[in-house]
Amino acid sequence: MVESWRRIARSHGGLPVSLVADEVGWSRRHLNGAFRAEFGIGPKEAARVIRFDRARRMITASRATLAEVAAVCGYTDQSHLNRDFKLLTGTNPTSWLDDDPIVRLSG
């Protein structure tokens, strides 16, 4: 399990679950069940959170546009990044930057 997490993390959430399963020698279904039992989320959700965390850090630390962040982090486009951001934080990236006191302190 730890190796499958490492592979997902090293790819910044960009490695397809089927490829992770192949690399660790399990079926996708077996990997999904075992991963969920160990970590509480499936490998696809873990990849999503890892990809989001990378984007969040880039948005905070750089002057890159949201479209550039989306491209670097493996989102299909900026609206895909915005949708994930809204689902995981309840707001869009721009509002998050403006409204979150912790982000403002670190900026």
BALOBA-1460 file (C-alpha; in Angstrom, 3 decimals):
// residues 107
<rec num="1" residu="m" x="0.000" y="0.000" z="0.000"/>
<rec num="2" residu="v" x="2.722" y="2.443" z="0.916"/>
<rec num="3" residu="e" x="4.409" y="1.902" z="-2.443"/>
<rec num="4" residu="s" x="1.184" y="2.619" z="-4.320"/>
<rec num="5" residu="w" x="0.768" y="5.855" z="-2.318"/>
<rec num="6" residu="r" x="4.367" y="6.804" z="-3.107"/>
<rec num="7" residu="r" x="3.838" y="6.222" z="-6.812"/>
<rec num="8" residu="i" x="0.749" y="8.416" z="-6.829"/>
<rec num="9" residu="a" x="2.503" y="11.117" z="-4.799"/>
<rec num="10" residu="r" x="5.664" y="11.074" z="-6.949"/>
<rec num="11" residu="s" x="3.524" y="11.634" z="-10.035"/>
<rec num="12" residu="h" x="1.781" y="14.564" z="-8.291"/>
<rec num="13" residu="g" x="-1.512" y="12.721" z="-8.772"/>
<rec num="14" residu="g" x="-0.987" y="12.330" z="-12.501"/>
<rec num="15" residu="l" x="-0.465" y="8.579" z="-12.730"/>
<rec num="16" residu="p" x="-3.569" y="6.640" z="-13.839"/>
<rec num="17" residu="v" x="-4.828" y="4.186" z="-11.231"/>
<rec num="18" residu="s" x="-4.647" y="1.356" z="-13.762"/>
<rec num="19" residu="l" x="-0.926" y="2.011" z="-14.201"/>
<rec num="20" residu="v" x="-0.358" y="2.089" z="-10.426"/>
<rec num="21" residu="a" x="-2.183" y="-1.250" z="-10.163"/>
<rec num="22" residu="d" x="-0.030" y="-2.722" z="-12.931"/>
<rec num="23" residu="e" x="3.155" y="-1.451" z="-11.296"/>
<rec num="24" residu="v" x="2.324" y="-2.995" z="-7.911"/>
<rec num="25" residu="g" x="1.068" y="-6.204" z="-9.530"/>
<rec num="26" residu="w" x="-2.601" y="-6.020" z="-8.527"/>
<rec num="27" residu="s" x="-5.850" y="-5.595" z="-10.371"/>
<rec num="28" residu="r" x="-7.337" y="-2.127" z="-10.304"/>
<rec num="29" residu="r" x="-10.279" y="-3.419" z="-8.270"/>
<rec num="30" residu="h" x="-8.041" y="-5.083" z="-5.665"/>
<rec num="31" residu="l" x="-5.872" y="-1.971" z="-5.391"/>
<rec num="32" residu="n" x="-8.927" y="0.238" z="-4.959"/>
<rec num="33" residu="g" x="-10.341" y="-1.911" z="-2.139"/>
<rec num="34" residu="a" x="-7.049" y="-2.387" z="-0.306"/>
<rec num="35" residu="f" x="-6.099" y="1.286" z="-0.709"/>
<rec num="36" residu="r" x="-9.476" y="2.431" z="0.611"/>
<rec num="37" residu="a" x="-9.235" y="0.043" z="3.574"/>
<rec num="38" residu="e" x="-5.749" y="1.334" z="4.443"/>
<rec num="39" residu="f" x="-6.126" y="5.093" z="3.817"/>
<rec num="40" residu="g" x="-9.876" y="5.748" z="3.944"/>
<rec num="41" residu="i" x="-10.020" y="6.994" z="0.358"/>
<rec num="42" residu="g" x="-9.450" y="5.335" z="-2.982"/>
<rec num="43" residu="p" x="-6.359" y="5.881" z="-5.119"/>
<rec num="44" residu="k" x="-8.243" y="8.127" z="-7.543"/>
<rec num="45" residu="e" x="-9.386" y="10.378" z="-4.699"/>
<rec num="46" residu="a" x="-5.850" y="10.410" z="-3.290"/>
<rec num="47" residu="a" x="-4.522" y="11.504" z="-6.682"/>
<rec num="48" residu="r" x="-7.128" y="14.262" z="-6.784"/>
<rec num="49" residu="v" x="-6.170" y="15.552" z="-3.332"/>
<rec num="50" residu="i" x="-2.450" y="15.429" z="-4.167"/>
<rec num="51" residu="r" x="-3.041" y="17.282" z="-7.457"/>
<rec num="52" residu="f" x="-5.190" y="19.865" z="-5.637"/>
<rec num="53" residu="d" x="-2.569" y="20.359" z="-2.916"/>
<rec num="54" residu="r" x="0.108" y="20.999" z="-5.527"/>
<rec num="55" residu="a" x="-2.129" y="23.532" z="-7.265"/>
<rec num="56" residu="r" x="-2.986" y="25.228" z="-3.958"/>
<rec num="57" residu="r" x="0.684" y="25.582" z="-3.099"/>
<rec num="58" residu="m" x="1.514" y="26.956" z="-6.547"/>
<rec num="59" residu="i" x="-1.330" y="29.468" z="-6.380"/>
<rec num="60" residu="t" x="-0.079" y="30.683" z="-3.008"/>
<rec num="61" residu="a" x="3.618" y="30.801" z="-3.876"/>
<rec num="62" residu="s" x="3.822" y="31.953" z="-7.480"/>
<rec num="63" residu="r" x="2.684" y="34.565" z="-9.903"/>
<rec num="64" residu="a" x="1.567" y="31.961" z="-12.433"/>
<rec num="65" residu="t" x="-1.885" y="32.365" z="-13.898"/>
<rec num="66" residu="l" x="-4.579" y="29.904" z="-12.920"/>
<rec num="67" residu="a" x="-4.467" y="28.502" z="-16.442"/>
<rec num="68" residu="e" x="-0.718" y="27.883" z="-16.076"/>
<rec num="69" residu="v" x="-1.209" y="26.268" z="-12.664"/>
<rec num="70" residu="a" x="-3.953" y="24.058" z="-14.090"/>
<rec num="71" residu="a" x="-1.720" y="22.924" z="-16.956"/>
<rec num="72" residu="v" x="1.289" y="22.186" z="-14.729"/>
<rec num="73" residu="c" x="-0.807" y="20.309" z="-12.173"/>
<rec num="74" residu="g" x="-2.531" y="18.031" z="-14.670"/>
<rec num="75" residu="y" x="-5.973" y="19.589" z="-14.894"/>
<rec num="76" residu="t" x="-7.599" y="19.559" z="-18.313"/>
<rec num="77" residu="d" x="-8.129" y="23.324" z="-18.124"/>
<rec num="78" residu="q" x="-8.651" y="26.202" z="-15.707"/>
<rec num="79" residu="s" x="-12.355" y="25.447" z="-15.249"/>
<rec num="80" residu="h" x="-11.430" y="21.887" z="-14.161"/>
<rec num="81" residu="l" x="-9.096" y="23.401" z="-11.541"/>
<rec num="82" residu="n" x="-11.838" y="25.805" z="-10.445"/>
<rec num="83" residu="r" x="-14.392" y="22.966" z="-10.076"/>
<rec num="84" residu="d" x="-12.026" y="20.855" z="-7.973"/>
<rec num="85" residu="f" x="-11.086" y="23.865" z="-5.893"/>
<rec num="86" residu="k" x="-14.738" y="24.705" z="-5.243"/>
<rec num="87" residu="l" x="-15.556" y="21.101" z="-4.297"/>
<rec num="88" residu="l" x="-12.606" y="20.794" z="-1.920"/>
<rec num="89" residu="t" x="-12.609" y="24.271" z="-0.343"/>
<rec num="90" residu="g" x="-16.098" y="25.628" z="-0.939"/>
<rec num="91" residu="t" x="-14.795" y="28.602" z="-2.902"/>
<rec num="92" residu="n" x="-12.842" y="29.458" z="-6.038"/>
<rec num="93" residu="p" x="-9.067" y="30.056" z="-6.041"/>
<rec num="94" residu="t" x="-9.304" y="33.837" z="-6.304"/>
<rec num="95" residu="s" x="-11.747" y="34.176" z="-3.403"/>
<rec num="96" residu="w" x="-9.681" y="31.737" z="-1.377"/>
<rec num="97" residu="l" x="-6.581" y="33.887" z="-1.877"/>
<rec num="98" residu="d" x="-8.488" y="37.025" z="-0.949"/>
<rec num="99" residu="d" x="-10.481" y="35.675" z="2.000"/>
<rec num="100" residu="d" x="-8.421" y="33.036" z="3.810"/>
<rec num="101" residu="p" x="-6.530" y="34.705" z="6.699"/>
<rec num="102" residu="i" x="-3.824" y="32.029" z="6.762"/>
<rec num="103" residu="v" x="-3.151" y="32.472" z="3.057"/>
<rec num="104" residu="r" x="-3.003" y="36.253" z="3.520"/>
<rec num="105" residu="l" x="-0.476" y="35.879" z="6.353"/>
<rec num="106" residu="s" x="1.757" y="33.586" z="4.315"/>
<rec num="107" residu="g" x="1.588" y="35.859" z="1.260"/>
